Amino acid sequence: MPMLFDTHTNLMWYPDHLSDEFVDFAWEAKRAKMKLSDDVYFAGEGTDQANAFDSKPEQLLEASVGSDRVIVFGIKAPFTGINADQELIANFVNQHSDKFIGWCSVDPNDDDCIEQLEYYVNDLGLRGLKCSPIYQNWDPQDPKHIPLFKKAEQLGIPVNIHQGTSFVRPGPLKYANPIQLEDIAVACPDLRIVIAHMGHPWEDECVVLIRKHPNLYTNISALHYRPLRHYQAFMSAIEYGVEHKLVFGSDFPSATAPQVIAGQHKVNDVVEGTNLPRIPDEMIHNIIYENWKRFLPEYA
């Protein structure tokens, strides 16, 4: 029986963890996505700017019906108005340990980020690290950040890094290209890193980077909203021979796992009626149900 492992969900909500400014930016982005695809999360009747990006425990539980295992985190990024409660995430996964696996987030700009990481992993039991240069405003090519990732490597935990664009206006695009992770990959060869969202719109850079480094992977969350980019990203993965390194994630509350699965099965719609090659059904199946085993063999 195939196992659905959602490797990318968020637990945070307005106004506890999100600023007014962030919610403004998020709402505009969500409305734009809804014009491109039906497969966008909508909280239900009364969904508006205040709750469009809410991911409260009850909503995450409902959205995760059908998933066998789910990784959940909440980013600490005060630079862009996000400050998720790491203790809350630990408590949530302790209450739902049959399905949910908690990862922590630290801000690499914090002087005590390494101590925070050790506490979250060793004391709270969180099993991975989530961070993001564009949300947190740090330069992935600055060697001062290497010790944090060396510590994650030493702890044996995987890392999810959001490389790619975002709707947050203050976020620096100059830190967002996946290629900028190469120094970390070279310095930490045993560190498992998954690049969120195939680093969109730098999917090709993401593809060539994960081809070079054995422990780098990428997830396909948030790709299906833009059908042509989605198709082109998958074709690049095929042409560079890394389709086995693409793993499933929903990016809830951007979308639910069923919505993202539906989106993957629409990837060939843009080439229907043409002579362009199709993304194989087997590749889509493996992205959804199989490839996570390479990145997270401890759960296979």
QUIHULIN-V201809 format. One record per residue. N is the residue number from 1. RES is the residue in one small letter. SS is DSSP state (alpha for helix, beta for strand, coil for the rest). D_LAST is the distance of its C-alpha to the last C-alpha in Angstrom with 2 decimals. Layout:
n	res	ss	d_last
N	RES	SS	D_LAST
N	RES	SS	D_LAST
//
This chain:
n	res	ss	d_last
1	m	coil	12.59
2	p	coil	11.11
3	m	coil	9.04
4	l	coil	11.11
5	f	beta	9.88
6	d	beta	13.22
7	t	beta	13.13
8	h	beta	16.90
9	t	beta	19.22
10	n	beta	22.39
11	l	coil	24.13
12	m	beta	27.84
13	w	coil	31.08
14	y	coil	34.76
15	p	coil	36.95
16	d	coil	35.03
17	h	coil	32.81
18	l	beta	34.31
19	s	coil	37.82
20	d	alpha	40.30
21	e	alpha	40.27
22	f	alpha	36.50
23	v	alpha	36.69
24	d	alpha	39.57
25	f	alpha	37.64
26	a	alpha	34.51
27	w	alpha	36.67
28	e	alpha	38.33
29	a	alpha	35.04
30	k	alpha	33.72
31	r	alpha	36.98
32	a	alpha	36.75
33	k	alpha	33.25
34	m	alpha	34.55
35	k	alpha	37.22
36	l	alpha	34.73
37	s	coil	32.14
38	d	coil	31.91
39	d	coil	28.23
40	v	coil	28.92
41	y	coil	28.28
42	f	coil	31.54
43	a	coil	31.76
44	g	coil	34.41
45	e	coil	38.15
46	g	coil	39.69
47	t	coil	37.02
48	d	coil	38.95
49	q	coil	38.87
50	a	coil	38.18
51	n	coil	35.00
52	a	coil	33.61
53	f	coil	30.90
54	d	coil	30.43
55	s	beta	26.97
56	k	coil	27.91
57	p	alpha	25.57
58	e	alpha	26.92
59	q	alpha	26.51
60	l	alpha	22.90
61	l	alpha	22.16
62	e	alpha	24.05
63	a	alpha	22.53
64	s	coil	18.93
65	v	coil	19.70
66	g	coil	17.44
67	s	coil	14.43
68	d	coil	11.52
69	r	beta	10.57
70	v	beta	13.19
71	i	beta	14.07
72	v	beta	17.80
73	f	beta	20.48
74	g	coil	24.22
75	i	coil	26.01
76	k	beta	28.99
77	a	beta	31.43
78	p	alpha	34.98
79	f	alpha	36.43
80	t	alpha	35.56
81	g	coil	35.88
82	i	beta	32.39
83	n	beta	31.79
84	a	coil	28.82
85	d	coil	28.78
86	q	alpha	25.93
87	e	alpha	26.87
88	l	alpha	26.65
89	i	alpha	23.05
90	a	alpha	22.21
91	n	alpha	24.18
92	f	alpha	22.59
93	v	alpha	18.97
94	n	alpha	20.42
95	q	alpha	21.98
96	h	coil	18.95
97	s	coil	16.10
98	d	coil	14.55
99	k	coil	13.58
100	f	beta	14.68
101	i	beta	13.69
102	g	beta	16.89
103	w	coil	17.77
104	c	beta	21.38
105	s	beta	24.05
106	v	coil	26.97
107	d	coil	29.94
108	p	coil	30.37
109	n	coil	34.11
110	d	coil	34.26
111	d	coil	35.78
112	d	coil	33.51
113	c	alpha	30.22
114	i	alpha	28.74
115	e	alpha	29.89
116	q	alpha	28.46
117	l	alpha	25.02
118	e	alpha	25.21
119	y	alpha	26.39
120	y	alpha	23.73
121	v	alpha	20.90
122	n	alpha	22.66
123	d	coil	24.68
124	l	coil	23.07
125	g	coil	19.43
126	l	coil	18.37
127	r	coil	15.29
128	g	beta	16.32
129	l	beta	19.60
130	k	beta	21.18
131	c	beta	24.51
132	s	coil	26.84
133	p	alpha	30.00
134	i	alpha	31.69
135	y	alpha	31.32
136	q	alpha	31.94
137	n	coil	34.56
138	w	coil	33.47
139	d	coil	33.77
140	p	coil	30.57
141	q	coil	32.93
142	d	coil	34.78
143	p	alpha	34.00
144	k	alpha	34.58
145	h	alpha	31.07
146	i	alpha	29.35
147	p	alpha	29.36
148	l	alpha	27.15
149	f	alpha	24.41
150	k	alpha	25.09
151	k	alpha	24.50
152	a	alpha	21.10
153	e	alpha	20.31
154	q	alpha	21.74
155	l	alpha	19.74
156	g	coil	16.46
157	i	coil	15.60
158	p	beta	14.89
159	v	beta	17.80
160	n	beta	18.59
161	i	beta	22.14
162	h	coil	24.25
163	q	coil	26.28
164	g	coil	28.45
165	t	coil	31.31
166	s	coil	31.78
167	f	coil	34.50
168	v	coil	35.49
169	r	coil	38.96
170	p	coil	39.11
171	g	coil	35.82
172	p	coil	36.70
173	l	alpha	35.58
174	k	alpha	36.57
175	y	alpha	33.37
176	a	coil	31.06
177	n	coil	30.64
178	p	alpha	27.24
179	i	alpha	29.24
180	q	alpha	30.26
181	l	alpha	26.85
182	e	alpha	27.54
183	d	alpha	29.35
184	i	alpha	26.42
185	a	alpha	24.08
186	v	alpha	26.72
187	a	alpha	27.37
188	c	coil	23.73
189	p	coil	22.12
190	d	coil	19.04
191	l	coil	18.46
192	r	coil	15.64
193	i	beta	17.55
194	v	beta	16.92
195	i	beta	20.33
196	a	alpha	20.87
197	h	alpha	22.59
198	m	alpha	22.86
199	g	alpha	25.72
200	h	coil	28.04
201	p	coil	30.82
202	w	coil	29.96
203	e	alpha	27.17
204	d	alpha	28.66
205	e	alpha	28.75
206	c	alpha	25.09
207	v	alpha	24.32
208	v	alpha	26.43
209	l	alpha	25.05
210	i	alpha	21.37
211	r	alpha	22.67
212	k	alpha	24.41
213	h	coil	21.82
214	p	coil	18.59
215	n	coil	16.73
216	l	beta	18.09
217	y	beta	16.46
218	t	beta	17.96
219	n	beta	17.38
220	i	coil	19.62
221	s	coil	20.74
222	a	coil	24.54
223	l	coil	25.23
224	h	coil	26.19
225	y	coil	29.32
226	r	coil	31.08
227	p	alpha	30.84
228	l	alpha	32.49
229	r	alpha	30.55
230	h	alpha	27.29
231	y	alpha	28.31
232	q	alpha	29.62
233	a	alpha	26.51
234	f	alpha	24.36
235	m	alpha	27.14
236	s	alpha	27.18
237	a	alpha	23.48
238	i	alpha	24.27
239	e	alpha	27.42
240	y	coil	25.85
241	g	coil	22.88
242	v	coil	20.11
243	e	alpha	18.93
244	h	alpha	15.42
245	k	alpha	15.42
246	l	beta	16.15
247	v	beta	13.59
248	f	coil	14.37
249	g	coil	16.25
250	s	coil	19.21
251	d	coil	21.32
252	f	beta	22.53
253	p	coil	25.48
254	s	coil	26.32
255	a	coil	24.63
256	t	coil	22.36
257	a	alpha	19.13
258	p	alpha	21.25
259	q	alpha	23.88
260	v	alpha	21.65
261	i	alpha	20.26
262	a	alpha	23.94
263	g	alpha	24.84
264	q	alpha	22.52
265	h	coil	24.19
266	k	coil	27.53
267	v	coil	26.97
268	n	coil	29.38
269	d	alpha	32.11
270	v	alpha	33.92
271	v	alpha	34.54
272	e	coil	35.50
273	g	coil	38.83
274	t	coil	38.67
275	n	coil	38.08
276	l	coil	35.23
277	p	coil	31.93
278	r	coil	29.25
279	i	coil	25.62
280	p	coil	23.89
281	d	alpha	22.20
282	e	alpha	19.31
283	m	alpha	18.77
284	i	alpha	18.87
285	h	alpha	16.37
286	n	alpha	13.86
287	i	alpha	14.60
288	i	alpha	14.01
289	y	alpha	10.96
290	e	coil	9.31
291	n	coil	10.31
292	w	alpha	8.34
293	k	alpha	5.49
294	r	alpha	8.63
295	f	alpha	9.73
296	l	coil	7.06
297	p	alpha	5.06
298	e	alpha	5.76
299	y	alpha	3.79
300	a	coil	0.00
//
